[in-house]
Amino acid sequence: MKYVIGIDLGTSSVKTVLVNKQGDIVGEATASYPLIQERPGYSEQDPEEWVKGTLGCLKELLDSKQAAAEDIEGVSFSGQMHGLVLLDEQNQVLRNAILWNDTRTTKECREIEAKLGDSLLEITRNAALEGFTLPKILWVQKHEPELFAKAARFVLPKDYLRYRMTGQVAMEISDAAGTLLLNVPEGAWSEEITAAFGLPAGFCPPLVGSTEDTGTVLPEFAQQSGLSPNTRVFGGGADNACGAVGAGIVRKGDALCSIGTSGVVLTYEEDKSKDFGGKVHFFNHAHPGAFYAMGVTLAAGYSLSWFKDSLAPELGFNELLAPVGSLPPGADGLLFTPYLVGERTPHADSVIRGSFIGLSGTHRREHLARAVMEGITFSLAESLALFREAGIEVDRMISIGGGAKNPVWLQMQADIFGIPVVSLKNEQGPAMGAAMMAAVGSGWFASLKDCADQFIGYAQTYEPVPANVETYSRLFKLYQQVYAATRSLNEGLQEFRG
């Protein structure tokens, strides 16, 4: 039996999965590592922790004897996006990595907008946000000039891990799309942007594809991990691209709804001319020549966790949500906006905060719970509406994460989105996506689409109920008015916030 390994390098931990040719996961291992948060808004990590965690996981997989080292044909990666890893001429790390959730770079974002103007969206298809990599580069350039003078190149987190595994420096394209340095439609580094900010020649490393062979395992890494030095290593993908692949989003008409702490709606696209004016993200997909549009709700699952912890800390989620299914759509005239930490799509607004609208003395806890679930889904539906306005057809939604664990919520998604919603039999997310890239790279399948047909199993399909669709369509129009109606109120409340 032959196997591949998928490595998911996340923000708080690394997860590895061992997968056979039938798509069965026969082994798993996880290792956590710390964040470094020296000041408010700062979020960093020591890249060596990623290497140590990955080595530990690989050793655990090999020690389990589920597979012999020589039977593991390929390894690939999913990685947390946007994190800045600066390397010198000898490819030594110059400082801690600055992560995606670091927010110190607001001034640098404004500088990017001022210098590039309309060219920014034309080239990168994305707005300048603190999470992206270019603002982090400019921050180091400005605040740590002596260190930056030693920087020969940069990589992203999973690309640094791949370098340590193979000795080859490269950046995979779906991850490069989140740097604000890539010409996304053309799939090449933008010389206009690198020149505008004085970045040295070769600062952006060579680009590779997600299923592209990037070499074999270095002897030293093989000895430490237990892998064979003959095991091939493939490009991998950004965590959202890998999550999409792991859910089978590799065809036009399919979209992904993922509800974790934040929420994502993501759709597959092959037309590189799509332009959303920066209202949603538009990135290169792991599938060659394809793209994905993505909208983000900052406080999706977090809104429900906040509600439970604040109003029903003694209950589990199943007990809290059990009465919700007996209520009709609309929670008896109650709306909730999930802006607890600001919002990303379609309102890039750090000041806005959440609201319950229509609260009355007849509402009970289950009404509020249903309103929270509906409000999260309405927020995600705003991203779907932007896709449709841009001419992207979405025929069905694959739902994963916390929102896929509750049948009432899955039906609610179908009714609010107005399309069938499908759950997965075995949800493994980005780690499975990474394993699928290794499987295709190893020659098991001709494409990620073929691999998805073998590896991805679908569970139940929730069809939209016409009467509920009509009700939610009217409620959605009211929901969309709440942002504008409360924006100035939230600006006024800023001075009173702790």
N, C-alpha and C positions, 0 to 999 in steps of 0.2 A: 504494500500500500504506500502511495506517495502522499505528501502533505505540503501545505504552505502555512506560513505564519503571518498574521496581521498584527501590526503594532499600532496602538492608538495612544499617541503622546498627548495627553490632556493637560489641563491647567493645574490640577491637583494630584493627578496620578497617571501612570502608564498602565495600559491593559494590553495583554497579548492573548491571541487565540490561535490554536492549532486546528487546522481545518483539512479534512480529507477531500477526495475528488467528488464525493456526493454532496458536498457542502455541509457536512456534519461537523460541529465543533466537538473535538475529542479531548481538548485540554485548554485550560485558561489559567492565567496568573496575573496578579495586579500588585503594583507597588506604588506607594504614595511618596510625595516629596513636598517640602514647604514652600510657601510664598515668602518673599522678602518685601515688607511694606514699611520702609523707614519713615515715611511721611504720608500724610493724607493725600490720596490720589496717586501715590506711587505703587507700582506692582512689578516686582522683578523676580527672577529666578536664576540660580546658578546652573548653567547648562550641564555641568558635570553631574548634577543630580539626575538629569534625564538619562545619562549614560549608565550610571550606577543602577538606577531603577530598572532599566531595560535589561541590563546584564543579569540582574537578579531574577527577573521574570523568565528570561530565556533559559537560564540555568534550571529554574524550577520546572519548566516544561520538559526539558531534556532529561532531568533526573526522574521525572515521573514514569519514564519508560513507555509512554504512549506511542512514541515514534523514535526510531533510531536517527541519529544525526544525518546519515547518508540518505535517508528517505525524505528529508525536508528539501524540496526543490527550490523554493523561493520565499523571500521575505519582502514585505512592503509596509508602508506606513500611512497612517492618518495623523495629522498634526494640528495642534492649536495654531490658529492663524495669526499673522501680523507681527509676531514677536521679533524684536531686533537682536540678532547675535552678530557682534562686530568681531572680525578676525584680522590679524596682522598678516605680514607677508609670509610667515611660517604657519599660518592658519591657527594660531593660538588665540584663544578668547581674550579680548581686551577688557571686558567688564561684564557684570551680570546682564542677562537678557532683560530688555524692557518689554513687558507683556501687552497683550491686546487690551486688557482692562485697566491699563495705566492711563490716567486722564490729565497728565501734566502739560499736554501739548496744544492747548487751545490757541495760544498766540501763534504757534507755528502753522496751525491750520489756516488762520486768517492770512498769514504771509503767503501760503501756497495759493490761496484764492486770489490774492491781490496780484501776485506775479504771473500766474497762468491764465486768469480770467476764464473765458469760455473754453479755452483749450483743455482745461482740466477734465471736463465732462466729455469733450470730444475724444480725448485720448484714452482716459482711464475708465469712463462710463460710471464713475463713482464720485461722490462728494468727498471733500476733505473732512474727515472725522478723526478724533483723537486716537481711536483704536488702530488706525492704519500705520504702516511702517515708516513712510517718508517723514511724517511729522516727528517721529522719534529720532530719526537720523538727524534732522535739522536741530533738534533739541541738544543732542550730544555735540554736534558741530558748533553750536553757540555756547553751551555751558561747560563743555569739557574739551576745549580746542587742542590741548596738548595730547590728550588721548586720541582724539579723532584724527590727528595728523599721522598716527601710526596705523590707522585703519586702511587695509588694502581692499577689503571686500566685506559684504554682509551676507548672511543666510538667515533662513527662518528656522524655527525649532526642529521640526522633523528633518529638515535638510542638513542641519548640523549633526543630528543623530546618524543620518545615513553616511555623512562624511566620516564620522568616527568608525563606522562599520566597514567602509570600503576604501577610505583614503581619497575619494574623489569628491571635489567640491562642485556642486550643481544646485539649481533650484527648480523645483517642479512647477509646472505652469499654472495649475489651479490655485496654488498657494501664492505664486508670484502676482496673480491678479489682484491680491489684496494688499499690495505694497504702495499703490499710487505711483508706481514707476513703470508699469507695464502698459503698453498699447494693447488693450484688451481685445478689440476687434481683430487686430493683426497678429496677436500672440507673440509679440516681440518687445524687447525693452525700448522705451521711448528715449531717443537721444535728445529730443527737445527738453524733456524734464530733467534728465541728468545734467545737461549743460546749464539749464536755468539755475541750478543750485550748486554748481561747481563740484559735482561729484567726480572723483578721479576715474580714469579709464580702467575698465575691468572691475569697477566697484560692484556692478551687478553680475553675478556669476552666470555661467552657461545654463540655458534652459533645457529641461528634459520633460518627457511626457510621463503620465501616470503609470503606464504599463511598460515603460522603456527600461531596458536592461542597463544598470549603472555600474556593473562590476560584480565581483564576488567578495566574500567575507575575508577581511584581513586575517592572517594567521594569529596575530595576538588577540584579536577580538574573538576568533573562533575558539582559542584555548580558554579564554575567560568565560565564554557563554555556553560552550558545549556544542555549538554549531559546527558543521563541516566547512572548511575553507572553500569548498566547491559550491556551496549554496549561493544562488544568484539573488541579487538585491535589485529591486525595482523602484521607480520614482515615487509612487505613492500619491497622496492628495491632501488638500486642505480638509479639515474636519467636516465642514458642511458638504463638500463634494463627496467625501467618503461616506458620510451619513446618507446622502442621496443614493449613491451606488448600492450601499448596504440595504436600502429599502426598495431597490429596483427602479429608481427614477432615472431611466436611461432611454426613454422613448418620448416622443412628442405626445402631448395629451395627458401625461401623468404629472402629478405634483405631490409634494411632501408637506405634511403638517406635523411639526415636531414641537411638543409642549414639554419643556423642562423648566428650569428656573426662568429662562427667557423662552420666547416662542419664535418659531421660524416657519414661514411658508416659502417654499422653493419650487421652481418649475423648470423643466428641461426645455431648451430652446436651441435651434440650429441656425437662426437668422442673426448674423452678427451686427446687422444694422439697427436692431432694437435699441431705442433710446428712451429712458424713463426720466430724463432730466435730473438724475441724482436722487429721485424719491425712493428708489429701491436699489439694492446692490445688483450689479451685473458682472458676473465673473466667468472666466473660462472653466468649463466642466472637465472632469477627469476623462470623459469620453472624447476621443480625438475630434477636433473641429466643432465641438458642441459648447454650449454656454448654459449658465443657470441664472435666473433672476431670483432674488431673495429679499423678502421683507422681514423685519424683525420687530417683535413686541418685547420690550425690555423686561416687563414684569408679568409674565404669563403664569406659569406655575407658581411663581413667587407670590402672586396676588392671592391664590387659593391657600398657600401655606400661611401667609400673613393673616388671612381671615380665620383659619383654623386656630393658629397659635394665639390670636387676640381674643376670639370669642368662644372657642371650644377646645382649649388645650387638652382637656381630659379625654377627648374623642379621637379615634382613628379616622382616617379619611373615609373608609367604607361606611362607618356608622354616621359620620357627618353628612354624607351625600345620599344616604339611603332614602330620605323623604323627598329628595329633589324630583325624582321621576314622576311623582304623583301630581306635580304642579304643571299648569299649562305654560306654553311659551310666553315669555314676557314677564314672568315672575310677578304677576298681578300688578303690572304697571310700574316696575322698578328697573332702572338702568344703572349699570356700573361701568365706569371707565378705568382700565387698569394702568393708570399713569402714576403708580406709587413711587417710581424712581425716575420720572420723566418718560419720554417716549422717543422711539427711533423712526418707525414707519407708520403713517406717512408724514408724521410731524417730528422732525428732528429738534426736540425741545427738551432741554434739561430742567426747565423751571416748572412746567405743567405738573400737576398732581391729580390723583384720582378723585372720583366723585361717585356718590350714590345720588341719583336723581329720581324723585318721585317717592321718597321714603314716607311711609305713613304708619299710624299706630296699629294698623291691621297686619303689617308685615311681621313675619316670624323669622327665626334663624334660617329655615329652609328656603324662604324667599330670597334672603340675602345671598345664600350660597348659590342658588340658581342664577341670580343676577350676576354674580362674580364669574361663574362659568360662561354665561352668555356674553358678558362684556369682554372676556379674554378672546372668545371666538369671534366676536364682532371686530375686535382689533386686528386679528389675523385675516378676517374677510376684507379689511381695507387694503391689504397687500394684494389679495386675490383680485380685487376690483381694479387695481392699477395694472395688473397683468392683462386683464381682459381689455382695458382701455387701450393698451398697446398692441392689441390684436393677437395675444397669446391665447389659444384655446386650451382649456383645462377640462378633461373629460371625467377624471376621477382623482380622488385625493387618497394617498396612502398616509395613514395616521400612526405616529409613533410617540413614545414618551408617556408622560403621566396622563395626557388626554386620551390615550388609547387603552387605558386600563379600566375605564368606566363606560359600560354600554350606553348609559344615558347621555354621556358627553359625546360619544361617537355618533349617536343619532342626532344630537344637537348640531354637531359639525355638518352632517349631511344636510340638515334642514337649513342652516344658515348659509353654507356654501352653495347649496342648490345642486349638488352633484353627489354621486355615490362616494362613500367613504369606506376604505378597506383597512382592516387591521392585519398584522403579520402573525404567522404561526410562531416564529422564533425571532424575536427582535434582538439584534446584536449591534446595530448601529455602525459607527465609523470603523470599528475593528474588523467587522465582517467586510465592509467596503474595501479596506486595505488588503484583506486576504484575497478578495476577488481580483484585485489588481495584480497580485502575485500569481494567481491562478492563470489569468490571461497572459501575463508576461512569460510564464513557464510553458505556455503552449497548450494548456488544457482546453482552452476555448479560443475561438477566433476573435471574439469581441466581448466587451462587458455585457452587451445585450444577451449574447448566448449564455454567458455565465449566470446572469440573473435568472434566466429560464430554469437553470438547474439548481441554483443555490437558494432562491427566494421562494418561500411558501406563504401563501395568503390564507388568512383565516376567514372571518365573516365580513360580508359586505352589507353596509347600511344604506338603504335607498332613501332619498329625500321624500318626506310626506308632503304632498302638494299643499294641503291646508296650512301646515306649519311653515312651509317655504313662503307662502303669501304673508302670513303674520310677521315672520322675521324680516321680510323685505321692507315692510312698513316701519318696524322697530329700528332697523338698520339706518334708515334715513334720519330718524330722531337721534340715534347714537352719534351719527356723523356731525350733528350740530353742537354737541356738548363741548367739544374742544374749543371752538371759537367762542362759545358762550362763557366759558370759565377761564380763558387764557389771562385776561386782564386781572381777574380776581386773584389768580395764583401769583401773578407778578406783584400785586399789592401785598400778598401774604408773606412774601419772601423775607421781609425784615423781621418777622415774628418767629421764623423757624430756628430751631436750635442748631 
